[in-house]
Amino acid sequence: MKSRFGPLCVRLVGVVLLAPSASAAYQVLAVDTIAGGTQNFALDINNVGAVTGNSRTTSSSLPLNAYFWSGSGAAQNIGVLPGSNNFSRGYAINDAGVIVGESDNNNSRAFRWDAASGMTELLSIAGTSGGVAHDINNAGVIVGISSNGQTSRPTRWVNGVASDLGSLDGQTNTFGRAWGLNEAGDVVGFSRRQSSPVSVSQATLWRNGGVVNLGSLLPDSFSEAFAINDANVAVGTAVSGTTPGGTSIRRAVCWDLSGPTPAIQDLGSLGYTFAEALDVNDAGQIVGFVTNISGLPQRAFLWENGVMRDLNDLLPANSGWVLRSAEGINEQGWITGYGTLNGVTRAFVLIPEPGSLALLALLGGLAPRRR
């Protein structure tokens, strides 16, 4: 959908950051692994620069444990739930440093972690035996899924109590997932739509007790929303067509949620066949990844002011990095995700230039370190 005011996701938020210049636009920092580990992944960054994800704890492929990293020294291993197979992953971190995620990748269980209480299990809704916590806001509200192995239900936890958010089809035995929420408590994800004319899962907004279909780029086609900001913009992915072989092509998209009807915008794909927009800040900067359906090459992107850019083009020359996926962005424009550093999988934080050193000092957050 086109707007006479320009791209929807720019118009919605008003003033946005200037587009980066052709020279290096970011300082790149490697997120430290858990002590003894050689590889890590980052999935979220909060507004004081703390990061979570998961990290190898040894030089071997397993185990992978969730961590807390605040910019200096090895990442803190926040452990696993009792009875886990020694796997955990931190999906989100709020400004108080509370982390949510999953423990055990055979029968995942949702967890909440803070420095005082450690890791505690979030019990899933009645009739399910496991779950995953995907996001947490600064009020402590958590969203994710509850699952019994046959169905997965979009779930919200308030004060540790789980509730089913519902799905577009109004059923309780179909599929859905809550991926993200904002400070107002609006939740986005996807859920199964009514079967007429076809059964398909589509991006879903849960707001004020209602369940809203955000739609897709094509009628009766799949879509999924991953994040929502406080300026009524949600981001995600949507099917835009098929390859000659019949494989779905996906584009990164955003939705304008400020009007009576959600309005979808195609953000592009940098010429790749698959793109997902994974996070958005209140300035309207959007991050994610693009790839070909066969897999690599995969590249992290930044979308702002109507333009999608490969983040690898905005790094200092000869940095040694290949940025694969940008997973999170905070209100200062700091970006986290993962890629390879000299061929080894590592998590990163990107800090905007110029002025990144002054910003670091102002926030008292991450200390720049050379590698």
Secondary structure, 3 states (H helix, E strand, C coil): CCCCCCCHHHHHHCCCCCCCCCCCCEEEEECCCECCCCCEEEEEECCCCCEEEEEECCCCCCCEEEEEECCCCCEEEEECCCCCCCEEEEEEECCCCCEEEEECCCCCEEEEEECCCEEEECCCCCCCCEEEEEEECCCCCEEEEEECCCCEEEEEEECCEEEECCCCCCCCCCCEEEEEECCCCCEEEEEECCCCCCCCEEEEEEECCEEEECCCCCCCCCEEEEEECCCCEEEEEEEEEECCCCCEEEEEEEEECCCCCCEEEEEECCCCCEEEEEEECCCCCEEEEEEECCEEEEEEEEEECCEEEEHHHHCCCCCCEEEEEEEEECCCCCEEEEEEECCEEEEEEEEECCCHHHHHHHHCCCCCCCC
